[in-house]
Amino acid sequence: MKNHIITFAVTFYLIFSGDIAVSQGFLKADGKQIVNEKGENVLLRGIGLGGWMLQEPYMFQLSEVAGTQTEIKSKISELIGQKNCDEFYTLFMNNMISEKDIDALKKWGFNSIRLPMHYNLFTLPVDKEPVKDQNSWVETGFKLTDNLLSWCRKNKIYLILDLHTTPGGQGNDRPIADIDTLKPRLWESEANQKKTIALWKKLAERYKDEEWIGGYDLINETNYKLDGNEPLKKLFSEITQEIRIVDKKHIIFIEGNQFANDYTGLTPPWDNNMAYSFHKYWNPTTVETIQKYLDLREKYNVPLWMGESGENNNEWFKAAVNLFESNNIGWSWWTIKKIDSKSSLMTISKPAGYQKIIDYWAGKGPKPSVQEARATFMELAENVKYENCKINNDVLEALFGKK
């Protein structure tokens, strides 16, 4: 009974206090809550920008023909030439997420965005560094993030940086981490680990004074056999230490192993401005399924954040959001846009010649001409624009209770 009363009180406060709309200033961990500089509880309602800085094949209906983003790019380059491939990707990156998208997210009720970053937009792979053990910085990722942050700032939306793909890859899921199985993983290479640490320090140096940066989600969905999670704890601790040299203000979000679910060895918290982030897919929307996280919050007096969920039906979405919010857990949905999808916020239309390209790559059809294939990819780069996507109002209604 006591727990039900507390849950009701939290829900009542969140609904009627208006803190979701007025949250301002740097976010921080305060006991079991995430609060703003006024000390007001902030319930994060977010969306992940999947498919932008990292193109997982399934989002573009390419799982049958490519296992990773690198393989997609290679196939496109072989089909239409490197120059045309570069032209497509430049237009795609500029169009996939724009100011119009962020304005719409604000209008719909989102107050946060999780940015899944591919490390190679920010720094070179270890084996391509011109000087061993040094880090070259790539401006592409920083400029894209700067632009996104400016749109978030205008709309008073918190931007949470998520290293979705680490140097070498953080697990065994190839699409998520864009893994080359012929090269050492993150956990097999000290050089990859040092580069990951250096990248986070560079990001923290750049964004240390930005109040609309909501925090740093250090490593997305590690899924690798690590004895007691000791290597994961060690790397997390080293990243935290380097971040804190330059930035003492932003929350650090920690995901467990096994797709953000296993926190063995990752407690107690080692920083006073830290939160634990779990992900939730394809299981019941009952409190029992998140009880271990609630217990972790209670035991260590630390906030929770549900950093990724979705890929289901609207009934499940509605029940999951109710579960999170009734327990004062902010959430970030997955994902913003996919081709011919009913579960994402927006649907990207499949270009007319797109299936012909897939069929060719799958060995089921003739090879399209360079001109034909190039036109198809340039059409895709136009179709990803906000104004050319279909808004899935039923998804919005499931998440927010209204269209």
C-alpha positions in Angstrom: 0.0 0.0 0.0 2.8 2.4 0.9 4.5 1.9 -2.5 1.2 2.6 -4.3 0.7 5.8 -2.3 4.3 6.9 -3.2 3.7 6.0 -6.9 0.5 8.0 -7.0 2.1 11.0 -5.3 5.0 11.0 -7.8 2.6 10.7 -10.8 0.4 13.5 -9.4 3.4 15.8 -8.9 4.7 15.2 -12.4 1.4 15.9 -14.0 0.5 19.0 -12.1 3.7 20.6 -11.2 4.6 21.5 -14.8 8.3 20.6 -14.2 8.5 18.8 -17.5 7.8 21.9 -19.5 9.8 24.4 -17.3 13.0 22.3 -16.6 16.0 24.6 -17.0 19.7 24.6 -16.3 22.1 21.7 -16.1 20.6 18.4 -15.2 22.1 16.5 -12.3 21.6 13.4 -10.2 20.0 14.2 -6.8 19.4 11.1 -4.9 16.9 9.0 -6.8 15.9 11.9 -9.1 17.2 13.7 -12.1 16.7 17.4 -11.3 17.4 20.8 -12.9 19.3 23.6 -11.3 16.1 24.7 -9.4 16.0 21.3 -7.8 12.8 20.4 -9.7 12.3 16.8 -10.7 12.7 16.4 -14.5 11.0 13.5 -16.2 12.8 12.9 -19.5 10.6 12.2 -22.5 12.9 11.5 -25.4 13.5 10.0 -28.8 16.6 8.4 -30.2 17.9 9.6 -33.5 18.6 6.1 -34.9 19.6 5.8 -38.5 21.4 9.2 -38.7 25.0 9.0 -37.5 24.8 5.2 -37.6 22.7 3.4 -40.2 21.7 0.0 -38.9 20.7 -2.2 -41.9 17.3 -3.2 -40.6 16.1 0.5 -40.5 16.6 0.7 -44.3 15.4 -2.9 -45.1 18.9 -4.0 -45.9 19.4 -6.8 -43.3 19.2 -9.4 -46.0 22.1 -8.0 -47.9 24.4 -6.1 -45.4 25.4 -6.8 -41.8 26.8 -3.4 -41.0 26.9 0.3 -42.0 30.3 -0.3 -43.4 29.0 -3.0 -45.7 26.1 -0.8 -46.8 28.5 2.0 -47.8 30.8 -0.5 -49.6 27.9 -1.9 -51.6 26.7 1.6 -52.6 30.2 2.7 -53.6 30.7 -0.4 -55.7 27.3 0.2 -57.4 27.5 3.9 -58.2 31.1 4.9 -57.6 32.8 6.6 -54.6 32.1 10.1 -55.8 28.3 9.5 -56.1 28.3 7.6 -52.9 29.9 10.5 -51.1 27.4 12.9 -52.6 24.5 10.7 -51.5 25.8 10.5 -47.9 26.4 14.2 -47.6 22.9 15.0 -48.7 21.5 12.2 -46.5 23.3 13.4 -43.4 22.1 17.0 -44.0 18.5 15.9 -44.6 17.9 13.0 -42.2 17.8 15.3 -39.1 17.1 19.0 -39.5 15.8 21.9 -37.5 12.3 21.1 -38.7 12.5 17.7 -37.1 13.6 19.2 -33.7 10.9 21.8 -33.9 8.3 19.1 -34.5 9.6 17.0 -31.5 9.2 20.0 -29.3 5.6 20.5 -30.5 4.8 16.9 -29.9 5.9 17.0 -26.3 9.5 15.6 -26.3 11.9 17.3 -23.9 15.0 15.3 -24.7 16.9 13.6 -27.5 19.4 10.7 -27.4 22.0 11.0 -30.1 23.5 7.7 -31.2 27.0 8.6 -32.4 29.4 6.6 -34.6 32.9 7.2 -33.4 34.3 7.5 -36.9 32.5 10.8 -37.5 34.6 12.2 -34.7 38.0 10.4 -34.9 39.9 8.0 -37.2 39.9 4.3 -36.6 43.1 3.2 -34.7 44.5 1.4 -37.7 44.1 4.5 -39.9 45.8 7.0 -37.6 48.9 8.5 -39.4 50.8 8.5 -36.1 50.4 5.5 -33.8 48.8 6.1 -30.4 47.7 9.6 -31.4 44.2 10.8 -32.1 43.1 12.7 -35.3 39.8 14.5 -35.0 37.2 14.5 -37.7 35.1 17.7 -37.8 32.0 16.1 -39.4 30.6 14.7 -36.2 31.3 17.7 -34.1 29.7 20.1 -36.7 26.6 17.9 -36.9 26.3 17.7 -33.1 26.9 21.5 -32.9 24.0 22.1 -35.3 21.7 19.7 -33.5 22.6 21.3 -30.2 21.7 24.7 -31.5 18.2 23.5 -32.5 17.8 21.8 -29.1 18.9 25.0 -27.3 16.3 27.0 -29.3 13.6 24.5 -28.3 14.8 23.9 -24.7 15.3 20.2 -25.4 18.1 18.3 -23.6 20.5 16.5 -25.9 22.1 13.3 -24.4 25.2 12.1 -26.2 25.3 8.4 -26.7 28.5 6.6 -28.0 26.5 4.0 -29.9 29.5 2.6 -31.9 32.9 2.5 -30.2 36.3 2.0 -31.7 36.5 -1.7 -32.4 32.9 -2.3 -31.4 31.6 -3.0 -27.9 30.0 -6.3 -28.5 28.9 -9.2 -30.7 26.0 -7.5 -32.4 27.5 -6.4 -35.7 24.8 -3.9 -36.9 24.7 -1.9 -33.6 28.5 -1.5 -33.3 29.4 -1.6 -37.0 31.9 -4.4 -36.3 34.6 -5.7 -38.5 35.2 -9.2 -37.2 38.7 -9.3 -38.7 39.8 -6.5 -36.4 40.2 -6.3 -32.6 37.1 -5.4 -30.6 37.0 -2.7 -28.0 37.8 -5.2 -25.3 40.7 -6.8 -27.1 42.6 -3.6 -27.8 44.1 -1.2 -25.4 44.5 1.3 -28.3 40.7 1.2 -29.0 40.0 1.7 -25.3 42.4 4.7 -25.1 40.8 6.2 -28.2 37.3 5.8 -26.6 38.5 7.6 -23.4 40.1 10.4 -25.5 37.0 10.9 -27.5 34.9 11.3 -24.4 37.3 13.8 -23.0 37.3 15.7 -26.2 33.5 15.8 -26.2 33.4 16.9 -22.6 35.9 19.7 -23.3 33.7 20.9 -26.1 30.4 20.8 -24.4 31.3 21.3 -20.7 29.4 24.7 -20.5 26.4 23.7 -22.5 23.3 23.4 -20.2 21.2 21.8 -22.9 23.6 18.9 -23.1 21.6 16.5 -20.8 24.5 14.1 -20.1 26.9 11.5 -21.4 25.7 8.0 -22.2 29.2 6.4 -22.2 28.8 3.1 -24.1 25.6 1.8 -25.8 24.6 -1.8 -25.3 27.8 -3.7 -24.5 27.1 -7.3 -25.3 30.3 -9.2 -24.7 31.5 -11.9 -22.2 33.4 -9.9 -19.6 34.4 -11.6 -16.4 32.3 -10.1 -13.7 32.1 -7.0 -15.9 35.4 -5.9 -14.5 36.8 -4.6 -17.9 33.6 -2.7 -18.4 33.8 -1.1 -14.9 37.4 -0.3 -15.4 36.8 1.5 -18.8 33.7 3.3 -17.4 35.8 4.5 -14.4 38.6 5.7 -16.6 36.3 7.6 -19.0 34.6 9.2 -16.0 37.9 10.2 -14.5 39.0 11.9 -17.8 35.6 13.6 -18.2 35.7 15.0 -14.7 39.1 16.6 -15.3 37.3 19.0 -17.7 33.6 18.7 -16.9 32.1 18.4 -13.5 28.6 19.4 -14.4 27.1 16.8 -16.7 25.4 13.5 -15.7 27.1 10.4 -16.7 24.8 7.6 -17.7 26.0 4.0 -17.3 24.5 1.1 -19.2 24.9 -2.5 -18.1 26.3 -5.4 -20.1 24.1 -7.6 -22.2 22.3 -4.8 -23.9 22.1 -2.5 -20.8 20.6 -5.1 -18.5 23.4 -6.7 -16.5 24.9 -4.4 -13.8 27.1 -7.1 -12.1 30.2 -5.3 -10.9 29.0 -1.9 -11.9 27.8 -0.9 -8.4 28.1 1.1 -6.2 28.2 4.4 -8.2 31.7 5.8 -8.4 30.6 9.4 -9.2 28.2 11.7 -7.4 26.5 12.8 -10.6 25.7 9.5 -12.2 22.6 7.6 -13.3 22.0 4.0 -14.4 20.4 3.5 -17.8 18.6 0.3 -18.7 16.9 -0.7 -22.0 13.6 -2.6 -22.4 12.4 -4.5 -25.4 9.9 -7.4 -26.0 8.9 -8.3 -22.5 5.9 -7.7 -20.4 5.1 -4.2 -19.2 4.8 -5.2 -15.6 6.7 -3.8 -12.6 8.3 -7.2 -12.1 10.3 -6.7 -15.3 12.0 -3.6 -14.0 12.1 -4.5 -10.3 15.8 -5.2 -10.3 16.4 -1.6 -11.5 14.1 -0.2 -8.9 15.9 -2.2 -6.3 19.2 -0.8 -7.6 17.9 2.7 -7.4 16.7 2.2 -3.8 19.8 0.5 -2.6 22.3 3.0 -4.1 20.2 6.2 -4.0 20.8 6.8 -7.7 18.5 7.9 -10.6 17.3 5.6 -13.4 16.8 6.3 -17.0 15.2 4.0 -19.6 17.5 4.9 -22.5 16.0 2.8 -25.3 12.7 1.0 -26.0 10.3 0.6 -28.9 10.0 -1.7 -31.9 6.6 -3.0 -30.8 2.9 -2.1 -31.1 1.1 1.0 -29.8 -0.7 -0.9 -27.0 2.7 -2.0 -25.6 4.1 1.5 -26.1 1.3 3.0 -24.0 1.7 0.5 -21.2 5.5 0.8 -21.1 5.4 4.6 -20.9 2.8 4.3 -18.1 5.1 1.9 -16.3 8.1 4.1 -16.5 6.4 7.4 -15.6 4.4 5.9 -12.7 7.8 5.0 -11.3 9.4 8.4 -12.0 11.7 7.0 -14.8 12.4 9.1 -17.8 12.5 7.4 -21.2 13.9 7.6 -24.7 12.1 5.9 -27.6 13.6 4.1 -30.5 13.4 5.5 -33.2 12.6 8.6 -35.1 12.5 7.4 -38.7 12.6 4.1 -40.6 11.6 3.0 -44.1 8.0 1.8 -44.4 7.7 1.6 -40.6 4.6 1.8 -38.4 6.5 1.7 -35.1 8.8 4.7 -35.6 7.7 8.3 -35.1 7.9 8.9 -38.8 7.9 6.7 -41.9 10.4 7.2 -44.8 8.9 6.3 -48.2 10.8 3.6 -50.1 12.1 5.0 -53.5 10.6 3.4 -56.6 13.9 1.7 -57.6 15.0 0.7 -54.1 13.7 -2.9 -54.1 15.5 -3.5 -57.4 18.8 -2.6 -55.8 18.1 -4.9 -52.9 17.1 -7.7 -55.2 20.4 -7.2 -57.1 22.5 -7.3 -53.9 20.6 -10.4 -52.8 21.3 -12.2 -56.1 17.6 -12.1 -57.1 17.6 -9.6 -59.9 19.6 -7.7 -62.6 22.1 -5.0 -61.9 20.6 -1.5 -62.2 22.6 1.0 -64.2 24.8 3.6 -62.3 22.4 6.3 -63.4 19.3 4.5 -62.2 20.9 3.5 -58.9 22.2 6.9 -58.2 18.8 8.5 -58.8 17.3 6.0 -56.4 19.7 6.9 -53.6 19.3 10.6 -54.2 15.6 10.1 -54.0 16.1 8.3 -50.7 18.1 11.3 -49.5 15.2 13.5 -50.3 12.6 11.2 -48.8 14.3 11.3 -45.3 13.4 15.0 -45.0 10.9 15.8 -42.3 8.5 17.3 -44.8 8.6 14.2 -46.9 8.0 11.7 -44.1 4.7 10.4 -42.9 4.0 11.2 -39.2 2.7 8.2 -37.3 0.2 10.0 -35.1 -0.9 6.7 -33.5 2.6 6.3 -32.1 2.5 9.8 -30.7 -0.9 9.1 -29.2 0.5 6.0 -27.6 3.5 7.8 -26.1 1.7 11.0 -25.0 -2.0 10.1 -24.8 -2.9 12.6 -27.5 -2.2 13.2 -31.2 
